[in-house]
Amino acid sequence: MSEEQVAVSEAELHAYVDGTLDPRRHAAIEAWLRATPQDQERVAAYRAQSEALRALFDPVLDEPVPARLQAATRRSRGPSWPGQLAAVAASLIVGITVGWILRGPTATPVVARADVTLPQRAALAHAVYTPEVLHPVEVGADQEAHLVKWLSKRLDQPLKAPDLSGLGFRLVGGRLLPGGEKPAGQFMYENTVGRRLTLYVSTDLDGNRETAFRFAQERGTSVFYWIDGPLGYALVADMDRGPLLQVAERVYGQLNP
C-alpha cells in the first residue's frame, strides 16, 4: 500500500492545518484530501475555527497588564510578570491540548473565562461551532423535545427553541456549553443557503439586569443580546444589524408571548 493510500489520522489533519506536519507527509496528506471530500470539509472547518479563535483572542495580547496584577507582581518574590504570563499561557495551552485530545466526537473545546462578557461568550461559541460540518450540534432537531428538556434541566430554567421557519431558518439542534461559572446552552439554525445563526442562553449574568436589546460586534460577527428574568440571551450571526434585529424581535416575541 502506498503512502497516499494509508489512512490519515485526525492528529495529522490538525498538524496540516497548523503548519506543523512532517514535510515528508505533506504530499501524502494533500493527495488524501483530494480523494476524500469529507476530510476536505473537516480541514476547512478546523481552519475556520482557528481563524475565529485568533480573531477573538489575539487582541487580548495587546491589552495592558492590569494595575492590580502589576502591583501583586512587584510584591511577589516569585517569577517576574513575563515569567508568570508564560506559565499561565503554557498551562492554558496544555489544558486546551489535553481537552482536545480527550474530547468525544462532538466535543470541540470552548475556553470558558470568567471575565468574558455574554456577547463575547456567545460570539466565541458561534465561531467555534457554526463551521462544523459533521458535528455542529450535540442533539439534532429531530430530538427537539429532548434537547429543550435536557438544556432546561442543566440550566435549571425552562427554555424554548424559537421557531424561525417564518424567517427562513430551520432548527439544526443545540448543545450544552461551559459558561463563566454555570453551564450555558446554544441553539443553532440554518437557512436554505447554509447561513447559520445561533441563540446562546446563559444564567451567568454577573449582576447585570439590563433588559433592553443591546448590539455588539465581535470581530465582524453581529450580536443582539438582552436579559429576560434569570436568563441572558445572545443572538449571533454574520449578518447586518437590520436583518439580525428582525430575527431578534421574532425570538423575543416567541419567548415572551
N, C-alpha and C positions, 0 to 999 in steps of 0.2 A: 504494500500500500504506500503510495507516495505521500510526501509531507502535506500536499494540498488536500489529500483525501482524509487526513486524520482530523477527527472532530476537534473543534476549537473549544477550549474551556471558557467559562464566564470570566475567570481571572484574566485570561488573555485578551478578551474583548475590552475589559476595563483598562488594561495596560495599553492597548491600542488607542483607546480614546484619550488616555492621559499622556501619551507620548513616551511611555516608559517600556514599551515592548522590546524584547530582544530583537535587534536588527535582523538576525538570521530567520526570524519567524514572520517578519513583516509582509513579505511577498505571499507567504502561505495564507496569512490571515486575510489579505485582500482578495486572494483567489477564492477563499471560503465565502467571504461576504458577497462576492459577485454571483455565487451559486446558491446563496441562502438568503432570500429576501427577508425572511423573518428576523434573522440576525442583523440585517441591514437596518431594519426598523428599530431594533433594540439599541444599536450603536447610535442612531440618530437621537433616540430618547435620552441616552446617557449623556450625549453631548449637550443637549438642550438643558438637562438638569444641571450639569456642571456650569454652564454659562449663566443660568439663572441664579445659582448659589453665589457665584463670584460677583454678579451684579448687585446682589442684595447685601453681601457681607464685606466686599473689598473696601467700600467707603469707611468701614469701621477702623481700618488700618491707619487712616489719615486723621482720625479723631485725636484730640489732645488727651493725655493721661489725666484722669480726674484728680483734682487737687487733694481730695481725701486720701487717694491711693499714693500720691507723691509724698504726702506728709507721713503716711504709715511706712512707706519705704525708707524715708530718712531716719525714722525712729528705729527701724528694724536693724538687727545685726546680721540678718540673713543676707541672701543674694541681692544684688542690685536690681533695680526695676527691669532693665533689659533681661537679666537672668531670670527674674520671676516671670516676665512675659513669655520668654522662650519655654519655660517649664509649663506654663498654662497652655501655650499653643501645642506643645508636644503631647500633653495629656489629652487635649481636645482631639488631636489627630488620631491618637491611639484609640480613644473612645469611639470615634466615628468609624475607624477602620474595623475594630472588633465588632461593632454593631452591624457593619455591612457584611462582614464575613459570616456572622451568626444569624443573619436575617432569614426569615422564611421567604417563600417565593413572592409574597405580596407586600413585604415589609421594607420598602425603601426608607432609609433613615431620614428623619427630620430632626434637626437640632432644636431643642427647646431651651430658650434663655429667658430668665425671669424678667429682664429689663426690656424685652421686645414687646412692642405695643400690639393691640388687637389687629390693626390693618397690616402690620408687618408680619405677624404670625400667619395671617390669612394669605398674604401675598406669597410668602415662602412656601406654604403648603401647596398653593396653586401652582407655583413654579416647579415644584418637585414632581407633582403627580399628574398634571394635565398632559405632559409629553408622553406618559406611559402608554405603550401600545397593547401589551399583553395583560397588565395588571393595574389599570388606572384606579380601581376600587377594590375594597375587600369584600363587600356584599353587593351583588348586582341588583338592578331594578326589578328583576324577576322575583326577588325576595324582599320587595319594598316594605311589607308589613313587618317582617322580621328585622330588617335594617332599622326602621324607626323605633321599634320596641327595644332593640339592643342598645342603640345610642341613647335613647331616653333613660334606660337603666344605668348606663355608665356615667352619664352626665347628671343623673339624679334630677332630671327635669323633663316634662313632657315635650317632645319635639314633633315637628311636622316636616314632611318633604313637600314643598310647594309644587303645584302643577304648573309648569311653564310652557305646556304644549301650545297654548294660545299665542305665544311669542316665538314659536318655532324651536323650542328647546325641549328635548326629552330627558328624563332622568336616566343617568348611566348607573348610578349606585352611590355608595358612600363608604366612609371608613372612619375608624377611631384614630385620633391623633393625640400626641402629647401637647399639653398647653404649658403655661408657666409653672403652675403648681397643681392644676387639676386637668383632667382629660378634656379634649375638645372633639368636635365632630365635623365632618366635611361631607356635603352632598355635591355631587358632580353632575352637570348637564351638558348636553351636546346638541348642536343643530345639524341640519342635513349636509352642511359643507364641512363638518368636522370641527367647528369652533366650539371651544369648551368654556364654561363658566362654572365657578364653584361658590357654594354658600358655606362659610365657616361659622360654626356655632361654638361659643365658649361661655364658661361660667367664671373665668379669670377676669374680673372687671376692675380690680385694683382700686375700688372706691370711686371710680368714675361713673357718675349717674347721668351723663349727657344722653338725652333720649332722641334728639333731633338727628336727621340724616347728616352725616359728615362725609366729605370726599377727600381722598388722598390718592397720590400717585406714588407707587413704589417701583422705581426704576422702569417706568414706562407702563406698568400694569395699573389699571384703574380699580379703585376700591371705594365702594359705598359701605359705610358701617354705622351702626346705631345700637343703642341699648334698649331692651324691652324687658322690664322687670328684672329677673335674675340672670337673664341671658344677654350676651353680646353677639351681634350678627355682623358678618362682613361678606359682602358680595363682590367677587373678584373676577375680572375678565380683561382680555386685551381688546377693549372696546373704548370708543369715545364716551365722554361723560354723559351726553344726552341719551343715547340708547341704553346705557347701563342704568341710568336713573329710572327709565321706564320699567326695566326689569325689577329694580329695587322696590319700586312702588307696587308692582304686582306681588312681589314676595311679601312685603309688609301687609298688604291688604289681605292676603290669604292667611297670614299668621295672626291677624287681628280682625276677624270677620265682624 
